[in-house]
Amino acid sequence: MTDQPGATKGGVCRRSLLKSVPMIAGAIISATAIPGSLFAQTKVSHEASKYQDQPNNGQQCSTCAQFEPPSGCKTVESPISPNGWCQLYVAKPA
């Protein structure tokens, strides 16, 4: 019994692999050409995060992993108080 042209033993045909290379390259180029602002995180409002200007049970913005001194946050709209608190609080790793 002889092998037929185009038949493969491993399951992947070289021709189909070579046909997919331009599509994969195009996808990679497209992904790198998209501006970073499309993926920018939008910040949550004070109301949505239930932000308050005082600490809550010993938790406060200055001890949160999201806090950006002197009065910013990675997840909540600025300005915030270092002594404030919101429901998105995440303790800084020890």
N, C-alpha and C positions, 0 to 999 in steps of 0.2 A: 504494500500500500504506500502511495506517495503522498507527500504533503501538497495541499492545494495552495495556490498563490493567495497571500493575504491571511492564511490561517496561522494562528499562533498557538504555541504550547503554554505560554504563561498567562494568557488571557488579555493582554494589552497589545494591540496592534501598533506598530511603529507609525503607520500612516495616521491613525486617529490621534495618537499622541502629538505628532507634528502639527496636525490641524488645530489642536487646542492651544498651542503655544502663543499664537497672536492674540487670542481671546484673553488668556491669562495675563499677558504683558499689557494689554489695553486696560484691563481691570486694575492692575497695579498702578499704571500711569494715571488713570482717572482718580484713584483714591488719594494719590499724593498731590494731585492738582487742586483738590477741594480745599478752599480756605479754612483755616482753623476756626474762624468765627462761626461757622455753621455748627461746630461741635461745642461751642462755648456754653458753659453752664449758666443758666439764668438763676439769679438769687431769689430766695423766698422773701416775701414781705414780712414786716414785723407782725402783722395780724395773723398771717397764715402759720407762722412759726410759734405764735403765742409768746412772743418776746416780752420781757418785762425788765425794768431797770434795776431790779434787786435780785440777789441770789435766791436759790431755791434749794432747801435741804443741803446746804454746803456746796452746791454746784454753782459755778459762775463762769462767765465767758473767759476770764483770764486763765482758767484751768481746763478749757475745752480745746480739743485738737483742731477745731475749725477756726479758732481765734487768730486774727492777724493784727498785732499791735500797730498803732495805739488804739484804734477804734473800729477795726474792720473784722469781717467774718467771711469765710469761704462760701457759706451757704445762705446767710441772711443779709439783706440789704443794710448798708452802712447808713448812718453811724450807729454803733452800739457801744454800750458802756462795758468796761472790763469787769464791772461788778454785776452786770446783767445776767439774764438766763433765758433760754428758750427750750422748747421740747425737742430740739435737734441736738441737744448737748451730747458730746462724746468726750469722755475723760481722756486726757493725754496719757499715753503709755508711760508706765513707771520706769 
